Amino acid sequence: MSPHTEIETLTTGRPAGYPWIYKMVKASGGYIGSVDDDQAFARPQELLAQSEGVFAESAAAVRPPGVIRMAKEGLIQTG
């Protein structure tokens, strides 16, 4: 896998712990998704800072748009 991203820590295409994570996701019936750089950089760092008082490094900030995307696709339920 060769990711196309400006987020340097995600450019390896094989993050640390990936084999274990992949195994656990598959065993639990989970889902591995992706977001593009526009979604990752658009607002998640600002949102986390305002709502939680946390400054997240770019690779960590991809999670909120990922959760939003999964909710929109019906992969997870909100509320």
JOCOR-V223073 format. One record per residue. N is the residue number from 1. RES is the residue in one letter. SS is DSSP state (H for helix, E for strand, L for the rest). OMEGA is omega in degrees with one decimal (999 if undefined). D_LAST is the distance of its C-alpha to the last C-alpha in whole Angstrom. Layout:
# JOCOR-V223073
n=N res=RES ss=SS omega=OMEGA d_last=D_LAST
n=N res=RES ss=SS omega=OMEGA d_last=D_LAST
This chain:
# JOCOR-V223073
n=1 res=M ss=L omega=176.6 d_last=34
n=2 res=S ss=L omega=-178.6 d_last=35
n=3 res=P ss=L omega=176.1 d_last=32
n=4 res=H ss=L omega=-176.3 d_last=33
n=5 res=T ss=L omega=173.2 d_last=31
n=6 res=E ss=L omega=179.2 d_last=33
n=7 res=I ss=L omega=-169.4 d_last=31
n=8 res=E ss=H omega=-176.7 d_last=33
n=9 res=T ss=H omega=178.2 d_last=32
n=10 res=L ss=H omega=-175.4 d_last=30
n=11 res=T ss=L omega=-179.1 d_last=33
n=12 res=T ss=L omega=-177.4 d_last=35
n=13 res=G ss=L omega=179.3 d_last=33
n=14 res=R ss=L omega=-178.4 d_last=33
n=15 res=P ss=L omega=177.8 d_last=31
n=16 res=A ss=L omega=178.7 d_last=32
n=17 res=G ss=L omega=-175.5 d_last=31
n=18 res=Y ss=H omega=-179.4 d_last=30
n=19 res=P ss=H omega=178.4 d_last=31
n=20 res=W ss=H omega=179.9 d_last=30
n=21 res=I ss=H omega=-179.7 d_last=26
n=22 res=Y ss=H omega=-179.9 d_last=27
n=23 res=K ss=H omega=-179.2 d_last=28
n=24 res=M ss=H omega=178.6 d_last=25
n=25 res=V ss=H omega=179.6 d_last=23
n=26 res=K ss=H omega=-178.7 d_last=25
n=27 res=A ss=H omega=-177.6 d_last=25
n=28 res=S ss=H omega=-177.2 d_last=22
n=29 res=G ss=L omega=-177.7 d_last=21
n=30 res=G ss=L omega=-172.7 d_last=19
n=31 res=Y ss=L omega=172.7 d_last=19
n=32 res=I ss=L omega=-177.3 d_last=21
n=33 res=G ss=L omega=179.7 d_last=21
n=34 res=S ss=L omega=171.7 d_last=22
n=35 res=V ss=L omega=178.9 d_last=22
n=36 res=D ss=L omega=-176.6 d_last=25
n=37 res=D ss=H omega=179.2 d_last=27
n=38 res=D ss=H omega=178.3 d_last=26
n=39 res=Q ss=H omega=-177.1 d_last=22
n=40 res=A ss=H omega=-176.8 d_last=23
n=41 res=F ss=H omega=-172.8 d_last=25
n=42 res=A ss=H omega=-174.5 d_last=24
n=43 res=R ss=L omega=-172.1 d_last=22
n=44 res=P ss=H omega=179.5 d_last=20
n=45 res=Q ss=H omega=178.8 d_last=23
n=46 res=E ss=H omega=179.9 d_last=23
n=47 res=L ss=H omega=178.6 d_last=19
n=48 res=L ss=H omega=179.6 d_last=19
n=49 res=A ss=H omega=-178.0 d_last=22
n=50 res=Q ss=H omega=-173.6 d_last=21
n=51 res=S ss=H omega=-174.5 d_last=17
n=52 res=E ss=H omega=-177.4 d_last=19
n=53 res=G ss=L omega=-175.8 d_last=22
n=54 res=V ss=L omega=169.7 d_last=23
n=55 res=F ss=L omega=-177.1 d_last=25
n=56 res=A ss=L omega=172.3 d_last=24
n=57 res=E ss=L omega=-172.3 d_last=27
n=58 res=S ss=L omega=-178.9 d_last=26
n=59 res=A ss=L omega=177.6 d_last=26
n=60 res=A ss=L omega=-177.2 d_last=23
n=61 res=A ss=L omega=177.6 d_last=22
n=62 res=V ss=H omega=-176.6 d_last=21
n=63 res=R ss=H omega=180.0 d_last=18
n=64 res=P ss=H omega=178.6 d_last=15
n=65 res=P ss=H omega=176.2 d_last=17
n=66 res=G ss=H omega=178.3 d_last=17
n=67 res=V ss=H omega=178.1 d_last=13
n=68 res=I ss=H omega=179.5 d_last=12
n=69 res=R ss=H omega=-179.9 d_last=15
n=70 res=M ss=H omega=177.6 d_last=14
n=71 res=A ss=H omega=178.8 d_last=10
n=72 res=K ss=H omega=-179.8 d_last=13
n=73 res=E ss=L omega=178.9 d_last=15
n=74 res=G ss=L omega=179.9 d_last=13
n=75 res=L ss=L omega=174.0 d_last=13
n=76 res=I ss=L omega=179.9 d_last=10
n=77 res=Q ss=L omega=178.3 d_last=7
n=78 res=T ss=L omega=175.0 d_last=4
n=79 res=G ss=L omega=999 d_last=0
